[in-house]
Amino acid sequence: MRTSGTVRTALAAMVCLSALASCSTASTAGSGSSGDGAAKSTATASSRSGKSGPGADKSGRSGADHGTRNLDRLPHVGAEMGGRIPAAARQVVVVEGAGEDSARSTVALYEKHGATWDRARAWPAHNGKRGWSTDHREGDKRSPVGVFTLSDAGGVLADPGSRLPYTRSSAFTASRSWPKTHWHDFDLVIAIDYNRVKGTSPNDPNRPQGQSKGGYIWLHMDHGSGTSGCVSVSRSAMEYLLRRLDPERHPVIVMGDQGHLRAG
């Protein structure tokens, strides 16, 4: 689990393919959840730490996939969304949806070095099964368009060397009433700071904007199809992101369909 030199695109686990996978009805979900974070919010976390594990790449650049280097601006991110990225952010996860009503997307990690950006890695991904929304609501099965910070992580599995504070808990376990392909969706998750309290476990139930705006919007492991609102990638991608995203670099996620992402 510690390293992933090659990107495996095993689209193996993600929630909300069907009503069985609806997070708001999952036996392990926090009540009223509209995202994929179908886990009990009252369970005791067995660990929360923000240190980088041994073997984490501290050079600031990836070794296996050099990607695109020395970019003056983030590709495919227009002035409207780009203007919402905090000046302090030096790591940006860009999620570009194939279309407003599509569940297919691409995730790429960009890192800033000096005044320019490098693409570290990119992966195929999925988003909400019904696409995207600029006014996400509980149960709409669309991912929220926007720019959000990334501050907390967790999952069923032991901390793989996350730099973000990591909560390990069996409460993240997906309902065994779901198909087996969905059982490992929440083995590793990164909370997207949409309608949640930063500095808490990803499965914390508090919703500052109210329940109707939904919540439990996460990056998590993919099972090959759309979600209830989360963004999903392969296990190797999750491991890489957990080891790479650094609170000291103020990571954010910029997410939306092509039209909204490139506007401006």
C-alpha positions in Angstrom: 0.0 0.0 0.0 2.9 2.3 0.5 4.0 3.0 -3.0 2.4 3.0 -6.5 5.1 3.3 -9.2 2.7 2.6 -12.0 -0.8 3.8 -12.3 -3.3 1.0 -12.3 -6.6 1.9 -13.7 -8.6 -0.9 -12.0 -11.9 0.8 -11.7 -12.9 -1.4 -8.9 -14.9 0.4 -6.3 -17.4 3.3 -6.0 -20.8 3.8 -4.5 -24.2 4.7 -5.8 -24.4 2.6 -9.0 -27.9 1.7 -8.0 -30.5 2.2 -5.3 -28.6 -0.4 -3.4 -25.6 1.9 -3.4 -27.5 5.0 -2.4 -25.6 6.5 0.5 -28.6 7.9 2.2 -30.1 4.4 2.6 -26.9 2.5 3.5 -27.0 0.9 6.8 -23.6 2.4 7.6 -24.4 5.8 6.3 -24.9 8.9 8.4 -28.5 9.9 8.1 -29.3 12.4 5.4 -26.1 11.8 3.5 -26.3 12.7 -0.2 -22.7 11.8 -1.1 -20.8 8.6 -1.2 -19.6 8.7 2.4 -21.8 6.0 3.6 -20.2 5.5 7.1 -21.3 5.8 10.7 -20.3 9.3 11.9 -20.4 8.3 15.6 -17.7 5.6 15.5 -14.4 6.3 17.5 -11.4 6.9 15.2 -8.5 4.7 16.0 -5.9 7.0 14.5 -5.5 10.6 13.3 -2.1 11.7 12.1 -0.7 14.2 9.6 2.8 12.9 9.2 4.3 11.6 6.0 5.3 8.0 6.1 8.7 6.6 5.1 9.1 6.4 1.4 6.9 9.4 0.6 8.4 11.5 -2.2 9.5 14.8 -0.6 11.2 16.1 -3.7 8.0 17.9 -4.8 8.1 16.1 -8.2 6.9 12.7 -9.3 9.5 10.2 -10.6 7.6 7.8 -12.8 5.3 10.1 -14.7 6.8 13.5 -15.5 3.6 14.8 -17.0 3.7 18.3 -18.3 6.2 20.8 -16.8 6.6 24.5 -16.4 3.0 25.5 -17.1 2.1 29.2 -16.7 -1.5 28.2 -15.8 -3.5 25.1 -15.0 -4.7 23.4 -18.2 -8.5 23.3 -18.8 -9.2 25.7 -15.9 -10.7 29.0 -17.0 -10.5 32.4 -15.4 -13.7 31.9 -13.4 -12.7 28.8 -11.6 -9.0 29.7 -11.6 -9.8 32.9 -9.8 -11.3 31.0 -6.9 -8.1 29.0 -6.2 -6.4 30.4 -3.1 -3.1 32.1 -3.7 -1.4 29.9 -1.1 -2.5 26.7 -2.9 0.5 24.9 -4.4 -1.2 21.6 -5.0 -4.4 21.4 -7.1 -6.4 18.3 -8.0 -8.3 19.1 -11.2 -11.4 17.0 -11.9 -12.7 17.5 -15.4 -16.0 15.9 -16.2 -16.7 14.8 -19.7 -20.1 16.6 -19.7 -22.7 18.2 -17.5 -24.8 15.0 -17.4 -21.9 12.5 -17.7 -20.5 10.3 -14.9 -17.0 10.1 -16.6 -14.2 12.4 -15.7 -10.4 12.7 -15.4 -8.4 13.6 -12.3 -5.0 15.2 -12.5 -2.7 16.5 -9.7 -0.8 19.7 -10.4 2.0 21.1 -8.2 3.4 24.6 -8.2 7.1 25.1 -8.2 8.0 28.8 -8.2 5.7 30.5 -10.6 4.8 27.5 -12.8 2.8 24.3 -12.5 3.8 20.7 -13.2 1.4 17.9 -13.7 2.4 15.1 -11.4 -0.1 12.4 -12.4 -3.5 11.9 -14.1 -6.1 9.1 -13.9 -9.5 8.2 -15.3 -12.3 8.7 -12.8 -16.0 8.9 -12.2 -18.2 11.6 -10.7 -21.9 11.8 -9.9 -24.0 9.3 -11.9 -26.2 12.2 -13.2 -23.3 14.5 -13.8 -22.6 17.9 -12.2 -24.5 20.7 -10.4 -23.7 24.3 -9.4 -26.4 23.9 -6.7 -25.9 20.4 -5.3 -28.7 19.0 -3.3 -29.1 15.9 -1.2 -30.0 13.0 -3.3 -29.5 14.7 -6.7 -26.8 12.2 -7.7 -24.7 15.1 -9.1 -21.2 16.2 -8.0 -20.9 19.8 -6.8 -19.1 22.2 -9.2 -16.5 24.4 -7.4 -13.2 24.9 -5.7 -12.8 23.2 -2.3 -10.0 22.6 0.1 -8.7 19.1 1.0 -7.9 18.8 4.7 -8.8 15.4 6.1 -8.6 11.7 5.1 -9.5 8.3 6.5 -10.8 4.9 5.6 -11.1 1.2 6.7 -7.5 0.5 6.0 -4.5 1.5 8.0 -2.9 4.9 7.2 -0.8 4.3 4.1 1.5 7.3 4.9 -1.0 10.1 4.5 0.3 13.6 5.0 -3.3 14.7 5.6 -4.7 13.9 9.1 -6.0 10.3 8.7 -8.9 8.6 10.6 -8.9 4.9 10.5 -12.3 3.4 11.5 -14.5 0.4 10.7 -17.3 2.9 10.5 -16.2 3.6 6.9 -17.1 0.0 5.9 -19.6 -0.1 3.0 -22.8 -1.9 3.6 -22.6 -5.6 3.0 -26.1 -5.4 1.5 -24.4 -3.8 -1.6 -22.9 -5.8 -4.4 -19.4 -7.1 -3.5 -17.9 -4.8 -6.1 -18.8 -1.9 -3.8 -17.5 -3.3 -0.6 -14.1 -1.6 -0.7 -15.2 1.9 -1.9 -14.3 3.5 1.4 -11.1 1.6 2.2 -9.4 4.9 1.5 -11.0 8.3 1.3 -10.1 12.0 1.2 -12.8 14.5 2.3 -13.7 17.2 -0.1 -14.5 20.2 2.0 -18.0 20.7 0.7 -20.6 21.4 3.5 -18.4 20.0 6.2 -16.3 21.1 9.1 -12.6 21.0 8.3 -10.3 19.4 10.8 -12.8 16.5 11.5 -13.0 12.9 10.3 -14.5 12.6 6.7 -17.5 10.9 8.2 -18.3 13.7 10.7 -22.1 14.4 10.3 -22.1 18.2 10.8 -23.5 20.1 7.8 -22.8 23.9 8.2 -25.1 24.7 5.2 -27.8 22.3 6.4 -28.8 18.8 5.4 -30.6 19.8 2.2 -27.2 20.8 0.7 -26.0 17.2 1.1 -22.6 16.1 2.3 -20.1 13.3 2.5 -18.5 14.4 -0.8 -15.3 12.4 -1.0 -12.5 11.3 -3.2 -12.6 7.5 -2.8 -11.9 4.2 -4.5 -13.7 3.5 -7.8 -15.9 0.6 -8.9 -16.3 1.6 -12.5 -19.4 3.7 -12.7 -21.1 6.9 -11.4 -21.5 7.9 -7.8 -24.0 9.8 -5.6 -21.8 12.9 -5.8 -18.3 11.8 -5.0 -15.2 11.5 -7.2 -13.7 8.1 -7.5 -10.3 6.8 -8.7 -8.3 3.6 -8.6 -6.7 2.4 -5.4 -3.3 3.2 -6.7 -4.4 6.7 -7.4 -5.8 7.1 -3.9 -2.6 5.8 -2.3 -0.6 8.3 -4.4 -2.8 11.2 -3.5 -2.8 10.4 0.2 1.0 10.2 0.3 1.4 13.3 -1.9 -1.1 15.9 -0.7 0.6 18.0 1.9 -1.3 20.4 4.3 1.7 22.7 4.2 1.1 23.1 0.4 -2.6 24.0 1.0 -4.1 21.5 -1.4 -7.5 22.2 -3.1 -9.7 20.4 -5.6 -11.1 22.2 -8.6 -14.0 20.2 -10.0 -16.7 20.4 -12.7 -17.8 19.5 -16.2 -15.8 20.9 -19.1 -18.2 23.8 -19.7 -18.0 25.1 -16.1 -14.4 24.2 -15.6 -13.1 26.1 -18.6 -15.4 29.1 -18.4 -14.0 32.6 -18.4 
